[in-house]
């Protein structure tokens, strides 16, 4: 009887993935999707550039703090209620935005609430659900879920901008509130905390083993590893991670308002920005495939270099007049470099740390990145208030991105020397211990 129920409800694995796609889509609207509204918020509320950008910083800070409580939050409520309440936080946030008027304090309150949706509707709950529901096909399921971020940007960017143009910013706020409410209802109805709740077991069974992954892990184990964590390399890469945090997300969040201020048609800019999602979806698997054929250091520098060119083009393009293809080139090229932001510091630490130190160093790097992202969100607004435009910011961002490329290139060219020094230090320590 139980087996019959399991077979009958096996479609539920697909349901869980589909619901996660929706959740990630709305989580994106709590992060980068919000950038579409910045110009309208600034203009209707009478805010200056620093105040406008600070709303993003407040939201990011809220999400950053809430992530530390994720284990307790989901442990207490479970995945179903935890995700539902996070989506309802997004609903509440956009309703508060709609009533903010010209009050910066109320915008901050809304930003704090939206940080909850950002923290608890993105990668963390998705990874927890996929780990609970999938043993076999887990990487595939996670990649499909992650596609929700790109689909959301691609589909909703034009819808939100059209709503702003035709009915005003408050209508766009209410639209987002309705979407968050609808997604909350869907998640509550269909998410289950574990497969056993619908008479299933984890996909593939508890004992299923990914033979290909084991083979890859064995192959990695045979590759040269550093004998001792290079403290100097770690500090340098922590610095590079801070630079990435200062420019990566803030740049993308200010593309729309920058091009709108230059005089580009808002719908054309929204269309260009929508391709950030589409290109990002293509770039991630492309990076993964190429990483099996090209040295990571070379691949990382190439993808980072594309971002440098995108930012530099955004800077110099401001003086070239309203050329329609510039926003498209900038947004698409910048999105192509997305894998280096999400995978950069994790790979850097893996190549310059021992296995024992890796988890701690990655956690430190993540802390540096998120802290820098909070501070970085303020920089475009400050530069806007000083100069009257965002062009100078993109010049600064392109320099920061170029420094990161140089650091990565130099460090990887020196890796053999650093590994030799680490081996020598270990040998010296062993000799001293023997004496």
C-alpha positions as CSV (number, residue, x, y, z in Angstrom):
1,X,0.0,0.0,0.0
2,X,2.8,2.4,1.0
3,X,4.7,1.7,-2.3
4,X,1.5,2.4,-4.2
5,X,1.1,5.8,-2.5
6,X,4.8,6.5,-3.2
7,X,4.5,5.8,-6.9
8,X,1.2,7.7,-7.1
9,X,2.8,10.8,-5.5
10,X,6.2,10.6,-7.2
11,X,5.3,13.8,-9.1
12,X,5.8,15.7,-5.9
13,X,9.5,15.8,-6.5
14,X,8.7,18.0,-9.5
15,X,6.3,20.1,-7.4
16,X,8.9,20.9,-4.8
17,X,11.4,22.0,-7.5
18,X,8.7,24.1,-9.2
19,X,7.7,25.8,-5.9
20,X,11.4,26.5,-5.2
21,X,11.7,28.2,-8.6
22,X,8.8,30.5,-7.6
23,X,10.4,31.2,-4.2
24,X,13.8,32.0,-5.7
25,X,12.0,34.3,-8.3
26,X,10.4,36.3,-5.5
27,X,13.6,36.3,-3.5
28,X,15.3,38.0,-6.5
29,X,12.6,40.7,-6.4
30,X,13.7,41.3,-2.8
31,X,17.3,41.9,-3.9
32,X,18.4,43.0,-7.4
33,X,14.8,43.4,-8.7
34,X,14.2,46.2,-6.3
35,X,16.8,48.3,-8.2
36,X,14.2,49.0,-10.9
37,X,12.3,51.2,-8.5
38,X,15.2,53.3,-7.2
39,X,14.7,56.2,-9.6
40,X,11.0,56.5,-9.0
41,X,11.5,56.3,-5.2
42,X,14.2,59.0,-5.4
43,X,12.1,61.3,-7.5
44,X,8.7,60.8,-5.8
45,X,10.1,60.9,-2.3
46,X,12.5,63.8,-2.9
47,X,15.5,61.8,-1.7
48,X,19.1,62.5,-2.6
49,X,21.4,59.8,-4.0
50,X,22.9,58.8,-0.7
51,X,19.5,58.4,1.0
52,X,18.2,56.4,-2.0
53,X,21.2,54.0,-2.0
54,X,21.0,53.7,1.8
55,X,17.6,51.9,1.6
56,X,19.5,49.1,-0.2
57,X,22.2,49.1,2.5
58,X,19.5,48.8,5.3
59,X,17.9,45.9,3.5
60,X,21.2,44.2,3.0
61,X,22.2,44.7,6.6
62,X,18.9,43.3,7.8
63,X,19.4,40.2,5.6
64,X,23.0,39.8,6.8
65,X,21.9,39.8,10.4
66,X,19.0,37.5,9.9
67,X,21.1,34.8,8.1
68,X,22.8,34.2,11.5
69,X,19.5,33.1,12.9
70,X,18.5,30.9,9.9
71,X,19.1,27.6,11.7
72,X,16.9,28.6,14.7
73,X,14.3,30.1,12.4
74,X,13.8,27.1,10.1
75,X,14.4,24.7,13.0
76,X,11.6,26.2,14.9
77,X,9.1,26.8,12.1
78,X,10.1,24.2,9.6
79,X,10.7,24.8,5.9
80,X,7.0,25.2,5.0
81,X,6.1,27.9,7.5
82,X,9.5,29.5,7.5
83,X,9.4,30.1,3.7
84,X,5.7,31.2,3.9
85,X,6.4,33.8,6.6
86,X,9.4,35.1,4.7
87,X,7.3,35.6,1.6
88,X,4.6,37.3,3.7
89,X,7.4,39.6,5.0
90,X,7.9,40.6,1.3
91,X,4.2,41.3,1.0
92,X,4.3,43.5,4.2
93,X,7.5,45.3,3.0
94,X,6.0,46.4,-0.3
95,X,2.7,47.5,1.4
96,X,4.9,49.7,3.8
97,X,6.8,51.0,0.8
98,X,3.5,52.1,-0.7
99,X,2.6,54.1,2.4
100,X,6.1,55.6,2.9
101,X,5.4,58.7,0.9
102,X,8.3,61.1,1.5
103,X,9.4,59.5,4.8
104,X,12.9,58.0,4.6
105,X,12.4,56.4,8.1
106,X,9.4,54.4,6.8
107,X,11.4,53.4,3.7
108,X,14.1,52.1,6.1
109,X,11.4,50.1,8.0
110,X,10.2,48.6,4.8
111,X,13.8,47.8,3.8
112,X,14.4,46.0,7.1
113,X,11.3,43.9,6.6
114,X,12.3,43.2,2.9
115,X,15.6,41.9,4.2
116,X,13.7,39.0,5.8
117,X,12.4,38.0,2.4
118,X,15.8,38.4,0.9
119,X,17.5,36.3,3.6
120,X,15.0,33.5,3.8
121,X,13.7,33.1,0.2
122,X,17.0,32.6,-1.6
123,X,19.8,30.0,-1.7
124,X,19.7,28.9,1.9
125,X,16.1,27.5,2.1
126,X,16.4,26.2,-1.4
127,X,19.6,24.2,-0.5
128,X,18.0,22.9,2.7
129,X,14.9,21.7,0.8
130,X,16.9,20.1,-2.0
131,X,19.1,18.3,0.5
132,X,16.0,17.0,2.3
133,X,14.1,15.9,-0.8
134,X,16.9,14.8,-3.2
135,X,19.8,12.5,-3.0
136,X,19.8,11.5,-6.6
137,X,19.4,14.4,-9.1
138,X,20.2,17.0,-6.4
139,X,22.6,19.1,-8.5
140,X,20.1,19.1,-11.4
141,X,17.3,20.1,-9.0
142,X,19.3,22.9,-7.5
143,X,20.4,24.3,-10.8
144,X,16.7,24.3,-12.0
145,X,15.7,26.2,-8.8
146,X,18.6,28.7,-9.2
147,X,17.1,29.4,-12.7
148,X,14.3,31.1,-10.9
149,X,16.5,34.1,-10.2
150,X,17.2,34.6,-13.9
151,X,13.7,34.0,-15.0
152,X,12.4,36.5,-12.4
153,X,14.7,39.3,-13.7
154,X,14.0,38.4,-17.4
155,X,10.2,38.3,-17.0
156,X,9.3,40.9,-14.3
157,X,11.7,43.7,-15.2
158,X,9.6,44.9,-18.1
159,X,6.3,44.3,-16.2
160,X,7.4,46.3,-13.2
161,X,8.8,49.2,-15.4
162,X,5.6,49.3,-17.5
163,X,3.5,49.5,-14.3
164,X,5.6,52.4,-13.0
165,X,5.3,54.2,-16.3
166,X,1.6,53.8,-16.7
167,X,0.3,53.7,-13.1
168,X,3.0,55.0,-10.9
169,X,5.4,53.6,-8.3
170,X,2.7,52.8,-5.7
171,X,1.0,50.5,-8.2
172,X,4.3,48.7,-8.7
173,X,4.6,48.3,-5.0
174,X,1.1,46.8,-4.8
175,X,1.9,44.5,-7.8
176,X,4.9,43.1,-5.9
177,X,2.9,42.7,-2.8
178,X,0.3,40.7,-4.7
179,X,3.0,38.5,-6.2
180,X,4.6,37.9,-2.8
181,X,1.1,37.0,-1.4
182,X,0.3,34.6,-4.2
183,X,3.7,32.9,-3.9
184,X,3.2,32.6,-0.1
185,X,-0.1,30.8,-0.6
186,X,1.4,28.5,-3.2
187,X,4.3,27.6,-1.0
188,X,2.1,27.0,2.0
189,X,-0.2,24.7,0.0
190,X,2.5,22.7,-1.7
191,X,5.8,22.7,0.3
192,X,6.3,19.8,2.7
193,X,9.1,19.7,5.2
194,X,10.2,16.2,4.2
195,X,9.3,13.5,1.6
196,X,7.7,11.3,4.3
197,X,5.0,13.8,4.7
198,X,3.5,12.7,1.4
199,X,4.4,9.0,1.6
200,X,7.7,9.3,-0.2
201,X,11.4,8.8,0.6
202,X,14.3,11.0,-0.4
203,X,14.8,10.8,-4.2
204,X,17.1,8.0,-5.0
205,X,16.9,6.5,-1.5
206,X,19.1,7.0,1.6
207,X,21.8,4.7,0.3
208,X,22.2,6.1,-3.2
209,X,25.8,7.2,-4.1
210,X,26.8,9.5,-6.9
211,X,29.6,7.5,-8.5
212,X,30.6,10.4,-10.8
213,X,31.0,12.7,-7.9
214,X,33.1,10.2,-6.0
215,X,35.3,9.9,-9.1
216,X,35.7,13.6,-9.3
217,X,36.4,13.9,-5.6
218,X,39.1,11.2,-6.0
219,X,40.6,13.1,-8.9
220,X,40.7,16.3,-6.9
221,X,42.3,14.5,-4.0
222,X,45.1,13.4,-6.3
223,X,45.8,17.0,-7.4
224,X,48.6,18.9,-5.7
225,X,47.3,20.5,-2.5
226,X,49.0,23.2,-0.4
227,X,50.8,21.7,2.6
228,X,50.1,24.7,4.9
229,X,47.6,27.5,4.6
230,X,49.3,30.6,3.2
231,X,48.3,33.4,5.6
232,X,49.7,36.0,3.2
233,X,47.6,34.6,0.3
234,X,44.5,34.4,2.5
235,X,44.8,38.1,3.5
236,X,45.4,39.2,-0.1
237,X,42.3,37.3,-1.2
238,X,40.2,38.6,1.7
239,X,41.2,42.0,0.4
240,X,40.1,41.0,-3.1
241,X,36.9,39.7,-1.8
242,X,36.1,43.0,-0.1
243,X,36.7,44.8,-3.4
244,X,34.3,42.4,-5.1
245,X,31.7,43.1,-2.4
246,X,32.2,46.8,-2.9
247,X,31.4,46.8,-6.6
248,X,29.7,43.6,-7.7
249,X,26.1,43.9,-6.4
250,X,26.0,47.7,-6.1
251,X,27.0,48.1,-9.8
252,X,24.1,45.9,-11.0
253,X,21.7,47.6,-8.6
254,X,22.5,51.0,-10.1
255,X,22.5,50.2,-13.8
256,X,18.9,51.1,-14.3
257,X,18.9,54.4,-12.4
258,X,22.1,55.4,-14.2
259,X,20.8,54.8,-17.7
260,X,17.5,56.4,-16.8
261,X,19.3,59.5,-15.6
262,X,21.3,59.7,-18.8
263,X,18.0,60.0,-20.7
264,X,17.5,56.5,-22.1
265,X,13.9,55.3,-22.5
266,X,12.9,53.5,-19.3
267,X,11.3,50.6,-21.1
268,X,14.3,50.0,-23.2
269,X,16.5,50.1,-20.1
270,X,14.2,47.6,-18.3
271,X,14.4,45.3,-21.4
272,X,18.2,45.6,-21.3
273,X,18.2,44.8,-17.6
274,X,16.0,41.8,-18.1
275,X,18.8,40.2,-20.1
276,X,20.9,40.1,-16.9
277,X,18.7,37.2,-15.8
278,X,18.8,35.4,-19.1
279,X,22.6,35.8,-19.7
280,X,23.3,34.9,-16.0
281,X,21.4,31.6,-16.5
282,X,23.6,30.8,-19.5
283,X,26.9,32.0,-17.9
284,X,26.8,29.7,-14.9
285,X,26.6,26.4,-16.7
286,X,29.1,27.7,-19.3
287,X,31.6,28.5,-16.6
288,X,31.1,25.0,-15.1
289,X,31.7,23.3,-18.5
290,X,34.7,25.4,-19.3
291,X,36.2,24.8,-15.9
292,X,36.7,21.2,-16.8
293,X,38.7,22.2,-19.9
294,X,40.5,25.4,-18.9
295,X,42.6,26.2,-15.9
296,X,40.5,27.9,-13.2
297,X,42.9,30.8,-12.9
298,X,42.7,31.7,-16.6
299,X,38.9,31.2,-16.7
300,X,38.4,33.4,-13.6
301,X,40.5,36.2,-15.0
302,X,38.6,36.0,-18.4
303,X,35.2,36.2,-16.7
304,X,36.3,38.9,-14.3
305,X,37.8,40.8,-17.3
306,X,34.5,40.8,-19.1
307,X,33.0,42.6,-16.0
308,X,35.8,45.1,-16.1
309,X,35.0,45.9,-19.7
310,X,31.3,46.1,-18.9
311,X,31.9,48.6,-16.1
312,X,34.4,50.6,-18.2
313,X,32.0,50.7,-21.1
314,X,29.3,52.0,-18.7
315,X,31.7,54.8,-17.6
316,X,32.9,55.8,-21.1
317,X,29.5,55.2,-22.7
318,X,28.0,58.1,-20.7
319,X,29.9,60.5,-23.0
320,X,29.0,58.8,-26.2
321,X,25.4,60.0,-26.4
322,X,22.2,57.9,-26.3
323,X,23.3,54.9,-28.3
324,X,20.6,52.3,-27.9
325,X,22.8,49.2,-27.7
326,X,25.0,50.5,-24.9
327,X,22.7,49.4,-22.0
328,X,22.2,46.0,-23.6
329,X,26.0,45.4,-24.0
330,X,26.7,46.6,-20.4
331,X,24.0,44.5,-18.8
332,X,24.7,41.4,-20.8
333,X,28.5,41.5,-20.4
334,X,28.2,42.2,-16.7
335,X,25.8,39.3,-16.2
336,X,28.3,37.0,-18.1
337,X,30.8,37.5,-15.3
338,X,28.3,36.5,-12.6
339,X,29.9,33.1,-11.7
340,X,33.1,34.9,-10.5
341,X,31.2,36.7,-7.9
342,X,29.4,33.7,-6.5
343,X,32.2,31.2,-6.9
344,X,35.3,33.4,-6.6
345,X,36.3,33.5,-3.0
346,X,35.3,29.8,-2.4
347,X,37.7,28.7,-5.1
348,X,40.5,31.1,-4.0
349,X,40.4,29.7,-0.5
350,X,40.3,26.1,-1.7
351,X,43.5,26.6,-3.7
352,X,45.5,28.5,-1.0
353,X,44.2,26.8,2.2
354,X,44.5,23.3,3.6
355,X,41.3,21.2,3.9
356,X,41.3,21.7,7.7
357,X,41.3,25.5,7.4
358,X,39.0,25.8,4.4
359,X,35.6,26.1,6.1
360,X,36.8,28.7,8.5
361,X,38.5,30.8,5.8
362,X,35.5,30.6,3.5
363,X,33.3,31.8,6.3
364,X,35.7,34.7,6.9
365,X,35.6,35.5,3.2
366,X,31.8,35.4,3.1
367,X,31.7,37.8,6.1
368,X,34.0,40.2,4.3
369,X,32.0,40.0,1.1
370,X,28.6,40.7,2.8
371,X,30.0,43.4,4.9
372,X,31.6,45.1,1.9
373,X,28.3,44.7,0.0
374,X,26.4,46.6,2.7
375,X,29.0,49.5,2.6
376,X,29.3,49.4,-1.2
377,X,25.6,50.0,-1.7
378,X,26.1,53.5,-0.3
379,X,29.0,54.5,-2.5
380,X,27.0,55.2,-5.8
381,X,24.6,57.5,-3.9
382,X,27.4,59.4,-2.3
383,X,29.1,59.9,-5.7
384,X,25.8,61.0,-7.2
385,X,25.4,63.7,-4.6
386,X,28.9,64.9,-5.1
387,X,28.9,64.9,-8.9
388,X,25.2,64.9,-10.0
389,X,25.5,61.6,-11.8
390,X,26.5,58.0,-11.4
391,X,29.2,58.0,-14.1
392,X,32.0,58.5,-11.7
393,X,30.9,55.6,-9.6
394,X,31.2,53.2,-12.6
395,X,34.7,54.5,-13.3
396,X,35.6,53.7,-9.7
397,X,33.9,50.3,-10.0
398,X,35.9,49.4,-13.1
399,X,39.1,50.3,-11.3
400,X,38.2,48.1,-8.4
401,X,37.3,45.2,-10.7
402,X,40.6,45.6,-12.6
403,X,42.5,45.4,-9.3
404,X,40.8,42.1,-8.5
405,X,41.8,40.7,-11.9
406,X,45.4,41.7,-11.4
407,X,45.4,40.2,-7.9
408,X,44.0,36.9,-9.0
409,X,46.4,36.7,-12.0
410,X,49.5,37.5,-9.9
411,X,48.5,35.1,-7.0
412,X,47.9,32.2,-9.3
413,X,51.1,32.8,-11.2
414,X,52.8,32.7,-7.8
415,X,51.0,29.6,-6.6
416,X,53.8,27.1,-7.2
417,X,56.2,29.3,-5.3
418,X,53.7,29.7,-2.5
419,X,53.1,25.9,-2.3
420,X,56.9,25.3,-2.2
421,X,57.2,27.8,0.7
422,X,54.4,26.1,2.5
423,X,56.1,22.7,2.1
424,X,59.4,24.1,3.3
425,X,57.6,25.6,6.4
426,X,56.0,22.2,7.2
427,X,59.3,20.4,6.8
428,X,61.1,22.9,9.1
429,X,58.3,22.5,11.7
430,X,58.6,18.8,11.5
431,X,62.4,19.0,11.9
432,X,62.1,21.3,14.9
433,X,59.6,18.9,16.5
434,X,62.0,16.0,15.9
435,X,64.8,17.8,17.7
